[in-house]
Amino acid sequence: MNLSVKDAAVLLSVSEKTIYRWLKQNILPTIKIQGSYRFNRAELLEWATSRRLGVSADAFSEPESEAQPLPTLYEALEAGGIFYRIEGQTRDEALADAVSHLRLPEDVDRQYLSQVLLAREQLASTAIGEGIAIPHPRSPGLLSIVRPTVTLCFLEQAIDYHALDGQAVNILLIILSPNLRSHLHLLSRLGFVLQSPAFRAVLQDQDSRERIFGALASAEEKISQTHPAGDKMSL
């Protein structure tokens, strides 16, 4: 969890010089402790995945989770569900109401989950532009869940989410995973299907569940066509 610059360079398969260059550009997630940079492994891999860097597959290896099958986005969304008219006039209020709707095991503390999601937003906004945000815990595996889920929430009103494009957010895609492997898998597939104009259109229109699942199935089918190896897509 507490990686040095050298560790980060090995994890991302780049030179330490490149790590320092990214730090100078202020684009790499990090904290500074007593003058030294420290990195969170999950955040680094998420950062690399979102930028489609060629990270070695070994970097995502988690022996304890290798035997667990990875879900499709369709399966994850079926498990997480779609909810309309989520209320809240601020980011914090909207996240709290979204969490109250999540399909969670009884032993999951919803207030704690809200705090975890907000803590992640305080590091950097999960808004990705065009009114969409992908909230998730900073470190997957913090919650006692066994099944990866994606929950789609449509907000009653668009809110300021500190998005880089300045656009207010009215769509949340909340990812909850029991481990880093499944989290990055779902994040990567989301990044792919959100490139589909048809899928983005049904989201922007806040269309019916049937049409959303239909558009998702079509968009996700293209992953298999484009990447015959299926889940082994290049990150």
Protein Blocks (a to p, Z undefined) as FASTA:
>chain_A
ZZcfklmmmmnopafklmmmmmmnopaccddeehiacddfklmmmmmmmnopacdfklmp
cfklmmpccddfklmmmmnopaehiacjbfklmmmmmmmmpccdfklcfklmmmmmmmmm
mmoccbebjhiacdddfbghkaccfbdcddddddfbdcdehiaklpacfbdcddddfbfk
lmmmmmmmmmmmmmpmklmmmmmnopafklmmmmmmmmmmmmmmmmmnlmmccZZ
